[in-house]
Amino acid sequence: MKVCIMLLVVMMNSVFTYAQANILTKDEEVMFFPASSNLKERCLGYDCFYDTEKSYKNHKFYDKDKNRFAVGKNKLTPFSEIEGHRFLVNQTQKYTKDGKIKNETYIAFLTREDGAKLILRVPFQPNNKCNDITKGMVVTFYDNGVLRRRVSIPFIQPDSIQKLKGLIGKELIRNSKGEYYLGEKINYRVDGKLTTGYTLNTIIENAQRLSENEDDMTGIFMNGVRITINDIMFKDVPQYSFKQPFAKVKCYASTFYLPLFDYYGDGPSTLNTNYRLVDCFEDYAPLLESFKKDLPPVTNALVNDLEVYYGRRKKFRENDNNVHYASYYIGSSPYKISDGYYRIDKIDFDFTTNKLKLCIYMKDSLNNLFVVPTKASHYDSSKEYACTFYDAFYLKSDIVTLDSLENEKEKAAHALELAHKNFVIEAEKREISSITKRYGHKIATYYKRLSESDRNTFQKAAAKWGANTAKDIVEGFVRIGWNREKCRMSWGEPRDINTSIGVWGRHEQWCYYSSYLYFENGILTSIQN
């Protein structure tokens, strides 16, 4: 059953980020945030909105219950008469009945988009320094005359929401403009306690209050990460009396709901950091084109699958972090680049925690994807080593004019063969190391001598029955007491199976060319050679 809770709007010092002014301002258009589902279950409406024609006569304001706007039997203004509507602020003023400052009322004259006239009444709160009304608005909840809590009643300019909806469907890219990827280091409050963190930590903290945000969000603000805004909406937030504006965002395979601004109200996650989500991202397509304009003219010849050659010009330093595997996480591994041919995959931004960088994405003969920078950082300049793609690579057409293509192909083939050999050697070392850790040096020494097929058999058997049984299976032994699966893995499929069933159970004879296996109820009991 709904409880009738009176709402009293008072002024206090708070700021709504992006679109909301400190207080209502003449000639601006506003829209009040929708009440939360929880608030609507407990409350019947507002007590602070009045019908202008009924409540304001002869320059006097009459704040009686019966004069409220669209008043019902409960003597309150229904939520539906306020939320979802646009209001033009015609005028604001202070009003007092007895001339005393403490009894003054701040009133705002509003016109709804359908022409309805309203007055928003806010009790005047004098400022000790300037004797002016304080900034911001707070709704006070009463239950049977007892003060329960105060929460901010937020409003926003409708044009701001419309501009944000214009971004729906656009691909945006994270660009910190040279700052650390989580922004400026700041102090902010959570649940009244002072906390130190980065600006965008606040967005993550706010977003994680929604149960829909299950995936890890740490990397979403790394430079180069792309998102698509699929929708703009108001959503319920736990412990907040008013819904908050969110962007439904697609980020690669994940979907997140990101708050457009810091939460407005007095809930536990109102951090007062004044961030704006749209300031963290830029339109991807034009930004990419603007970066490309600064690249050498030869860039126009770089298309997908174009072959280029590494090895005739300068080379990158060994373990140069600027050349690394392409990966959407912090701390990508360096890519060891060898002489030979490579294919261009695309020109795109790299994922980085610092300044946004444009790179050439490339693939080797094994389809490993790695990135090479297009521009050198100020600390990368070197006469001896390559710092960019243009320092190190030839176009295939350039190689033909400079030298014999067949000669270059031989060098490339030799380099790739050597790279493959080294790859196999390293893979072998990792495999033997893994076997040693699991089964000891004796088994690892035995494992080294096995063919690839026998190694596969050994690993499957060892995973099920241990290394000793696996060794027997690889060497073609069978043991009394084994089950059918072990015997089949060791000797293979029999050419025939003779079965007899009686009160004693199931008897099977497995016939091989010169040997026989006898099973009682699935267990090997006898071997005949």
Secondary structure, DSSP 8 states (H G I E B T S, - for coil): ----EEEEEEE-S---STT--SS--TT-EEEE--B-HHHHHH---BSSEEEHHHHEETTEE---GGGBTT--TTSSB-GGGTTT--EEEEEEEEE-SSS-GGG-EEEEEEEETTS-EEEEEEE--B-TTT--B-SSEEEEEEETTEEEEEEE--EE-HHHHHHHHTTTT-EEEE--TTS-TT--EEEEEETTEEEEEEHHHHHHHHHTTSTT--S--GGGGSBT-EEEEEEEEEE--TT-SB-EEEEEEEETTEEEEEESBS--SSSTT------BGGGGEEEHHHHHHHHHTTS-GGGGG--TT-EEEESSS----TT-TTSEE--SSSS--B----SEEEEEEEEEE--BSSS--EEEEEE-TT--EEEEESS--TTT--SSS--SHHHHEEEHHHHHHHS-HHHHHHHHHHHHHHHHHHHHHHHHHHHHHHHHHHH-HHHHHHHHTS-HHHHHHHHHHHHHH-HHHHHHHHTT---TT-BHHHHHHHH---SEEEEEEETTEEEEEEE-SS-EEEEETTEEEEEE-
